[in-house]
Amino acid sequence: MRIAKVKTFICNCFRTNWVFVKVETDCGIHGWGEATLEYREPTVAAAIHDLENWLVGKDPHNIEAFRHDCYRDAYWRGGPVLMSALAGVENRPLEHQG
């Protein structure tokens, strides 16, 4: 099983807009995460799509190694945008679409 696609959904709410992340695999299994950062929703969504380049083709069960590599390889480690984006792709149970 490999990650095939990462999608973001910005849900406009009254004050806090939510950023949801859907990670899809080539086996029809998907998972959801949340990466909200108030007033920076499009920025976090862009960061998630940047991480998608690293995620596609990877084993979704090896998320700790992916998170460690993304965090360690960033010139500016941490920061609210990168940490929110990583949280959105790492905290997700996998479910079969059906």
ABEGO torsion letter per residue (X at the ends): XBBABBBBBBBBBAABBBBBBBBBBAAGBBBBBBABBBGAAAAAAAAAAAAAAAABGBBAAAAAAAAAAAAAABABBEEAAAAAAAAAAABBBBBBBX
